[in-house]
Amino acid sequence: NTAVLEEEEYKNRIIKKIDRASTLKPLYENVDLWWDALKIKLKEETIDYCRERGRKKKDRLEFIQDKLRRLDYSDPKSQVEACELREELKEIIDEDCKKLAVRSRTQKELMDEKCSSYFFNRIKARRVKNQIKEIKTNHGNIVDSAQEIQEVFCKFYEDLYNKAEGNSCAQLKFLDCLEQNQLPRQVEGDGSGEVILGVDKVIDSMRGFKTGKTPGPDGFPIEFYRCFSEQLSPHMVEVYQSIVKEGRKPKSMNDSITILLAKGGDPKDPANWRPISLLNVDYKIFTRLIDQCYIKKLLKIKVSPEQTSAVPGRSIHDNLT
C-alpha cells in the first residue's frame, strides 16, 4: 500500500528503523547479511504499521456509519455534520478502491472510475482471466489440483528451455575475448574523476523506473526506495560495491516470484501462458546501474563498428553513409 508513504508517522518510524539498524552494522559478518536483515526489519515495521492503520480506519468507518444513522437531519447543524461525514466516508472508500485497482493491475482509465458496478466487474473479469483452474498435460489429460498444475508448468518450461542448448563453443569464445583489464570494475572512479557507483547514480537509477509496478518477494516497490532514497542510497552503494568487488550479493537478490499471464487461446494449454519473474527492486536498481555504467561502455569496445543497431551512440542510419 504505497499510500502510507505519504504519512509522516510511517516515514518517521521507517527512518528510525534505518538509523537504528545502521548502528548495528558492525555486528554483522558482511554488508550482505546486514542488508537482508534490514529489509526484514523494515518489512515487519511496515506490516505492523499497516495493521494499526487498518484497525484505526475500520473503527473510524464504523463510527461514521453509526453517526450518520443517529443524526437528526431536521437540525441544520446535523445536516452540515452529515455532509462532512459523508465526504470523509467517500475518501475512505475511494482509497480502498484505488488500492484494489492497483493490486488488480487495472488500466489507468479505471483508476478514475467511481465505485460503480462497471468498475468492480472489470476488476473481477481481470482476476478470472488470470486464474488457472485446470490445465492439460503433455499426454492430453486434464488436471485441476494446485500441485498437479504446478508440476505441469514446471515440466513444460523445463522441456521448452532445454530444446535449444545454444552454441556453447561460440559462448566460450566470446567470454574468452573479454579481457579482465577491459572491464570497468572500479567502483570509486574510472580514472576520469567520474564516480561509477555512487549515491547520485543510485538515486538517478531509481528515477528511471516506472511507478505502480508489482514488487518482488520482499514487497518493497520502487516508490519505497524513492521515498527513503536519502537514508537508503548510501547503504545500497556499499552493498553494490561489495557485489562488484567480491562477487557476492545478498541472498534476497536471488529471490523472485514467477507469475503466469494469459496470452489468449485455450487456457488449458500451457503454451498459452506467459511466465513473468517479479524481482526485488534493489536488485533491479543494481542491474540498471550495471547496464548504464558497465554494459553500455563495454558494447562500444566489443561490438563491431558495423553493428549500429541497439548500441548506444550509434544509429542504423550510419550504415547509409
C-alpha positions, 0 to 999 in steps of 0.5 A: 500500500504505497499510500502510507508513504505519504504519512509522516508517522510511517516515514518517521518510524521507517527512518528510525528503523534505518538509523537504528539498524545502521548502528548495528552494522558492525555486528554483522559478518558482511554488508550482505547479511546486514542488508537482508536483515534490514529489509526484514526489519523494515518489512515487519515495521511496515506490516505492523504499521499497516495493521494499526492503520487498518484497525484505526480506519475500520473503527473510524468507518464504523463510527461514521456509519453509526453517526450518520444513522443517529443524526437528526437531519431536521437540525441544520447543524446535523445536516452540515455534520452529515455532509462532512461525514459523508465526504470523509466516508467517500475518501475512505472508500475511494482509497480502498478502491484505488488500492484494489485497482492497483493490486488488480493491475487495472488500466489507468482509465479505471483508476478514475472510475467511481465505485460503480458496478462497471468498475468492480466487474472489470476488476473481477473479469481481470482476476478470472482471466488470470486464474488457472483452474485446470490445465492439460498435460503433455499426454492430453489429460486434464488436471485441476489440483494446485500441485498437479498444475504446478508440476505441469508448468514446471515440466513444460518450461523445463522441456521448452528451455532445454530444446535449444542448448545454444552454441556453447563453443561460440559462448566460450569464445566470446567470454574468452575475448573479454579481457579482465583489464577491459572491464570497468570494475572500479567502483570509486572512479574510472580514472576520469574523476567520474564516480561509477557507483555512487549515491547520485547514480543510485538515486538517478537509477531509481528515477528511471523506473516506472511507478505502480509496478508489482514488487518482488518477494520482499514487497518493497516497490520502487516508490519505497526506495524513492521515498527513503532514497536519502537514508537508503542510497548510501547503504545500497552503494556499499552493498553494490560495491561489495557485489562488484568487488567480491562477487557476492550479493545478498541472498534476497537478490536471488529471490523472485516470484514467477507469475503466469499471464494469459496470452489468449487461446485455450487456457488449458494449454500451457503454451498459452501462458506467459511466465513473468519473474517479479524481482526485488527492486534493489536488485533491479536498481543494481542491474540498471546501474550495471547496464548504464555504467558497465554494459553500455561502455563495454558494447562500444569496445566489443561490438563491431563498428558495423553493428549500429543497431541497439548500441548506444551512440550509434544509429542504423542510419550510419550504415547509409553513409 
